[in-house]
Amino acid sequence: MKQIVITKYGDTDVLKIQERKDPKPSAGEVLIAVKAIGVNFADILARKGLYPDAPKPPCVVGYEVSGVIEAVGQGVDSSMPGKSVLALTRFNGYSDKICVPERQVFVIPGSLDFERAAAIPVNYLTAYQLICVMGGLRKGESILIHNAGGGVGLAALDISLHLEATTYGTSSANKHSFLMERGLNHALDYRHRDFLSSVMSLTDGRGVELIIDPIGGKNWKKSYRALRSTGRLGMFGVSTVTESTMGRVFRFIKLLAQMPWYNPLGLMNANKSVFGVNLGHMWKEGDKIAGWMQEILKGVEDGWVRPHVDRTFLFEQAGEAHAYIEARKNIGKIVLVTGG
Ligand SMILES: NC(=O)c1ccc[n+]([C@@H]2O[C@H](COP(=O)([O-])OP(=O)(O)OC[C@H]3O[C@@H](n4cnc5c(N)ncnc54)[C@H](OP(=O)(O)O)[C@@H]3O)[C@@H](O)[C@H]2O)c1
């Protein structure tokens, strides 16, 4: 089998394809012949040495794949081989064959191709946890989705529209017409105009009920100020850490220095709440994840979950795929295809 290895921290040229012995499924696992691999921002952070959760190089990242089950280990339903599935992988997703615990594997609904199936797990589960589980977004409320044109952003838009919320989304301006066609109510060009003043002027100074913010640092302070009374701020990433040219340690010190500190009395008096989401720390909650995934896959069948793949890159072009996302060119998901 082949894997894309992060050989050391650095630019895209540190990604190298290496041959490995084919894996064999252990008890409770399935072996998947991978067709498509979802690329996530976390993979880029890992390559740059900015993602503390990732294994140390040389390592293989990748949180999600789709493909066909080739074999199963002891104790797994023997009718599974041949089924088309999507799966959550705890790293190692950048592989053309992979063994995954059965509980992290889901049969692909008939209407989805492998590319769009690989675009579902991380983006939709994260958005679902942020909006439905912890953010409690209700019909008639409003949500601000940061990076609305990205993978998680588009998933969040689908879910918010399904809940009949009013949607505000920040993104680079070239993505606005696409977002409005998808149903976004208010597109904000946060790179050229302060999003806080845009939100406040669009809401008559009140703010919005839910904000999901993967940028981090001082952006969280501003997002908090854009919350209406009863508002909730979901924090789930620190993309801002990639913007600095400082060394790794200094980047994190700067990030910490810019972060807000929330005081319980302040939260109480403002009628606001803050929470965090890290899907990568949910491996022990397989039952919850499976329940959310069933809702999402039902949403595919009902038509409101619409995974959007912007571009596919060949397995050999993982570096180009990373560069494309880093240049902020992607609208929705970027997927690697194995050609197998
Ligand atoms: N906690 C979790 O469980 C979890 C799970 C999934 C993702 N995340 C986080 O959510 C964020 C989005 O992830 P994603 O995989 O869906 O990526 P993505 O949004 O598809 O891709 C990146 C997009 O983010 C925007 N962006 C903002 N700051 C950027 C920067 N410094 N460099 C490059 N692009 C930047 C760009 O769009 P615009 O210029 O249009 O804004 C870019 O197109 C990331 O911070 C990721 O770490 C967290």
The ligand as an SDF file (V2000), in Angstrom:
LIG
                    3D

 48 52  0  0  0  0  0  0  0  0999 V2000
  -12.1520   21.6680   16.5360 N   0  0  0  0  0  0  0  0  0  0  0  0
  -12.5300   20.8280   15.6010 C   0  0  0  0  0  0  0  0  0  0  0  0
  -13.0450   19.7530   15.8920 O   0  0  0  0  0  0  0  0  0  0  0  0
  -12.3420   21.2070   14.1560 C   0  0  0  0  0  0  0  0  0  0  0  0
  -12.7860   20.3490   13.1400 C   0  0  0  0  0  0  0  0  0  0  0  0
  -12.6400   20.7630   11.8090 C   0  0  0  0  0  0  0  0  0  0  0  0
  -12.0370   21.9900   11.5130 C   0  0  0  0  0  0  0  0  0  0  0  0
  -11.5950   22.7760   12.5300 N   0  0  0  0  0  0  0  0  0  0  0  0
  -10.9940   24.0990   12.2620 C   0  0  0  0  0  0  0  0  0  0  0  0
  -11.8970   24.8150   11.4420 O   0  0  0  0  0  0  0  0  0  0  0  0
  -11.1860   25.6580   10.5540 C   0  0  0  0  0  0  0  0  0  0  0  0
  -11.6520   25.3680    9.1400 C   0  0  0  0  0  0  0  0  0  0  0  0
  -11.2360   24.0590    8.7780 O   0  0  0  0  0  0  0  0  0  0  0  0
  -11.5630   23.4640    7.3530 P   0  0  0  0  0  0  0  0  0  0  0  0
  -10.8460   22.1530    7.2830 O   0  0  0  0  0  0  0  0  0  0  0  0
  -13.0200   23.5100    7.1140 O   0  0  0  0  0  0  0  0  0  0  0  0
  -10.7960   24.4540    6.3850 O   0  0  0  0  0  0  0  0  0  0  0  0
  -11.4120   25.3940    5.2840 P   0  0  0  0  0  0  0  0  0  0  0  0
  -12.2570   26.4040    5.9930 O   0  0  0  0  0  0  0  0  0  0  0  0
  -12.0360   24.5610    4.2170 O   0  0  0  0  0  0  0  0  0  0  0  0
  -10.1630   26.0730    4.5720 O   0  0  0  0  0  0  0  0  0  0  0  0
   -9.5250   27.1690    4.9790 C   0  0  0  0  0  0  0  0  0  0  0  0
  -10.3090   28.4710    4.7050 C   0  0  0  0  0  0  0  0  0  0  0  0
  -10.2500   29.1930    5.9160 O   0  0  0  0  0  0  0  0  0  0  0  0
  -10.0750   30.5740    5.6430 C   0  0  0  0  0  0  0  0  0  0  0  0
   -8.9200   31.0230    6.4270 N   0  0  0  0  0  0  0  0  0  0  0  0
   -8.9950   31.7200    7.5630 C   0  0  0  0  0  0  0  0  0  0  0  0
   -7.7970   31.9600    8.0580 N   0  0  0  0  0  0  0  0  0  0  0  0
   -6.9200   31.3920    7.2190 C   0  0  0  0  0  0  0  0  0  0  0  0
   -5.5090   31.3120    7.1930 C   0  0  0  0  0  0  0  0  0  0  0  0
   -4.7720   31.8600    8.1450 N   0  0  0  0  0  0  0  0  0  0  0  0
   -4.9220   30.6540    6.1710 N   0  0  0  0  0  0  0  0  0  0  0  0
   -5.6660   30.0780    5.2010 C   0  0  0  0  0  0  0  0  0  0  0  0
   -7.0080   30.1200    5.1900 N   0  0  0  0  0  0  0  0  0  0  0  0
   -7.6290   30.7840    6.1850 C   0  0  0  0  0  0  0  0  0  0  0  0
   -9.9440   30.7160    4.1400 C   0  0  0  0  0  0  0  0  0  0  0  0
  -11.2100   31.1560    3.6430 O   0  0  0  0  0  0  0  0  0  0  0  0
  -11.6500   32.6950    3.6120 P   0  0  0  0  0  0  0  0  0  0  0  0
  -10.4640   33.5040    3.2530 O   0  0  0  0  0  0  0  0  0  0  0  0
  -12.7390   32.7010    2.5940 O   0  0  0  0  0  0  0  0  0  0  0  0
  -12.1790   32.9590    4.9930 O   0  0  0  0  0  0  0  0  0  0  0  0
   -9.6650   29.3100    3.6470 C   0  0  0  0  0  0  0  0  0  0  0  0
  -10.2100   29.0780    2.3630 O   0  0  0  0  0  0  0  0  0  0  0  0
   -9.7010   25.3920   10.8290 C   0  0  0  0  0  0  0  0  0  0  0  0
   -9.2400   26.3350   11.7780 O   0  0  0  0  0  0  0  0  0  0  0  0
   -9.7050   24.0030   11.4560 C   0  0  0  0  0  0  0  0  0  0  0  0
   -8.5780   23.7610   12.2530 O   0  0  0  0  0  0  0  0  0  0  0  0
  -11.7430   22.4080   13.8350 C   0  0  0  0  0  0  0  0  0  0  0  0
  1  2  1  0
  2  3  2  0
  2  4  1  0
  4  5  1  0
  4 48  2  0
  5  6  2  0
  6  7  1  0
  7  8  2  0
  8  9  1  0
  8 48  1  0
  9 10  1  0
  9 46  1  0
 10 11  1  0
 11 12  1  0
 11 44  1  0
 12 13  1  0
 13 14  1  0
 14 15  2  0
 14 16  1  0
 14 17  1  0
 17 18  1  0
 18 19  2  0
 18 20  1  0
 18 21  1  0
 21 22  1  0
 22 23  1  0
 23 24  1  0
 23 42  1  0
 24 25  1  0
 25 26  1  0
 25 36  1  0
 26 27  1  0
 26 35  1  0
 27 28  2  0
 28 29  1  0
 29 30  1  0
 29 35  2  0
 30 31  1  0
 30 32  2  0
 32 33  1  0
 33 34  2  0
 34 35  1  0
 36 37  1  0
 36 42  1  0
 37 38  1  0
 38 39  2  0
 38 40  1  0
 38 41  1  0
 42 43  1  0
 44 45  1  0
 44 46  1  0
 46 47  1  0
M  CHG  2   8   1  16  -1
M  END
$$$$
